[in-house]
Amino acid sequence: MLSISTSRRHSTLCTIKLLSKLDAYGIGDAIKEWIKSFLVNRNQRVTVNGIMSSWSEVLSGIPQGSILGSILFVIFINDLPDAVTSTIKIVVDDTKLFRAIRGPEDREKLQNYLNQLVKWSER
C-alpha cells in the first residue's frame, strides 16, 4: 500500500482546472461565475506580534474550513480513481494505492500507477 496525502493539493488547487471540471460536470455559467468569485481576487495578510504584513494576492487554492471549499475539493479529485488502474481509496485528503509486491513485475506496475497519478495531477 502506498499512502499519498493530498492535503497540500487543497491549498494549491488550480482554479482554471477546477472550472474546467465544473464545465465537464455540466455546471451552469451562473454557478461557475459564483464559484469563480469565491476563488479569485482574494488577498491575505498575516499578523505576527501585533505587526501586520502588507496584503498579498492569493493565486491558487480553495479557502479551507469552508463547506463550499470541501465540496470543490471533492469535485476536483473525483476523477482520480478513473485515471489510475490500481485499486485506490480516497478518504478526505489521503489517497491510498494498493498493490502486492511479490517481484519486479509488481514493482513496475506500482511505478506505472504512480506515473498515472502524476499524469492526472498535470492535466
C-alpha positions as CSV (number, residue, x, y, z in Angstrom):
1,M,0.0,0.0,0.0
2,L,1.2,3.5,-0.9
3,S,-0.3,6.4,1.0
4,I,-0.3,9.8,-0.5
5,S,-1.5,12.9,1.3
6,T,-3.4,15.4,-0.9
7,S,-3.9,18.0,1.8
8,R,-1.4,20.3,0.1
9,R,-3.3,19.9,-3.1
10,H,-6.3,21.5,-1.3
11,S,-4.3,24.7,-0.8
12,T,-2.7,24.8,-4.3
13,L,-5.5,23.7,-6.4
14,C,-5.6,25.4,-9.8
15,T,-8.8,27.5,-10.3
16,I,-8.7,27.1,-14.1
17,K,-8.6,23.3,-13.8
18,L,-11.4,23.3,-11.3
19,L,-13.6,25.5,-13.5
20,S,-12.9,23.2,-16.4
21,K,-14.0,20.2,-14.3
22,L,-17.2,22.1,-13.4
23,D,-17.8,22.5,-17.1
24,A,-17.4,18.8,-17.6
25,Y,-20.0,18.1,-15.0
26,G,-22.4,20.5,-16.7
27,I,-22.4,23.2,-14.0
28,G,-24.2,26.3,-15.4
29,D,-22.4,29.5,-16.1
30,A,-24.1,31.5,-13.3
31,I,-23.0,29.0,-10.7
32,K,-19.5,28.8,-12.2
33,E,-19.2,32.6,-12.0
34,W,-20.3,32.5,-8.4
35,I,-17.7,29.8,-7.6
36,K,-15.0,31.7,-9.5
37,S,-15.8,34.8,-7.5
38,F,-15.3,32.7,-4.4
39,L,-11.8,31.6,-5.6
40,V,-10.3,34.5,-7.4
41,N,-9.3,38.1,-6.4
42,R,-8.6,37.1,-2.8
43,N,-6.0,38.7,-0.7
44,Q,-4.4,37.8,2.6
45,R,-2.0,39.2,5.2
46,V,-0.6,37.9,8.4
47,T,-0.1,39.4,11.9
48,V,2.9,38.5,13.9
49,N,3.5,40.1,17.4
50,G,0.9,42.7,16.5
51,I,2.6,43.8,13.3
52,M,0.6,43.3,10.1
53,S,2.2,42.4,6.8
54,S,1.1,44.1,3.5
55,W,-1.7,42.4,1.6
56,S,-0.7,39.7,-0.9
57,E,-2.9,38.2,-3.7
58,V,-3.8,34.5,-3.2
59,L,-3.1,32.9,-6.6
60,S,-4.4,29.4,-6.1
61,G,-6.2,27.1,-3.7
62,I,-9.6,26.7,-2.0
63,P,-10.4,28.6,1.2
64,Q,-10.0,25.9,3.8
65,G,-12.6,25.4,6.5
66,S,-15.5,26.4,4.3
67,I,-18.2,23.9,3.3
68,L,-18.0,25.1,-0.4
69,G,-14.2,24.6,-0.3
70,S,-14.6,21.0,0.8
71,I,-17.2,20.3,-1.9
72,L,-15.0,21.9,-4.6
73,F,-12.0,19.8,-3.5
74,V,-14.1,16.6,-3.8
75,I,-15.2,17.7,-7.3
76,F,-11.6,18.3,-8.2
77,I,-10.3,14.8,-7.1
78,N,-13.5,12.9,-8.1
79,D,-12.0,11.7,-11.4
80,L,-8.7,10.4,-9.8
81,P,-9.9,6.8,-9.5
82,D,-10.7,6.8,-13.2
83,A,-7.2,7.9,-14.0
84,V,-5.3,5.2,-12.1
85,T,-5.7,1.5,-12.8
86,S,-4.7,0.4,-9.3
87,T,-7.1,-0.2,-6.5
88,I,-7.4,3.2,-5.0
89,K,-9.1,4.6,-1.9
90,I,-9.7,8.3,-1.1
91,V,-10.6,9.4,2.4
92,V,-10.7,13.1,3.0
93,D,-7.2,14.2,1.9
94,D,-5.4,10.9,1.9
95,T,-5.1,8.7,-1.2
96,K,-4.0,5.1,-1.0
97,L,-2.9,2.9,-3.9
98,F,-2.8,-0.8,-3.3
99,R,-0.5,-3.4,-5.0
100,A,1.0,-6.5,-3.5
101,I,4.7,-6.5,-4.3
102,R,5.9,-10.0,-5.0
103,G,8.6,-9.4,-7.6
104,P,10.0,-7.0,-10.2
105,E,6.8,-7.1,-12.3
106,D,4.7,-5.8,-9.3
107,R,7.2,-3.0,-8.7
108,E,6.9,-2.0,-12.3
109,K,3.1,-2.0,-12.0
110,L,3.2,0.2,-8.9
111,Q,5.5,2.6,-10.7
112,N,3.1,2.7,-13.5
113,Y,0.3,3.6,-11.1
114,L,2.4,6.4,-9.7
115,N,3.1,7.6,-13.3
116,Q,-0.7,7.6,-13.9
117,L,-1.2,9.7,-10.7
118,V,1.4,12.2,-11.8
119,K,-0.2,12.4,-15.3
120,W,-3.6,13.0,-13.7
121,S,-2.1,15.8,-11.5
122,E,-0.6,17.6,-14.5
123,R,-3.9,17.7,-16.5
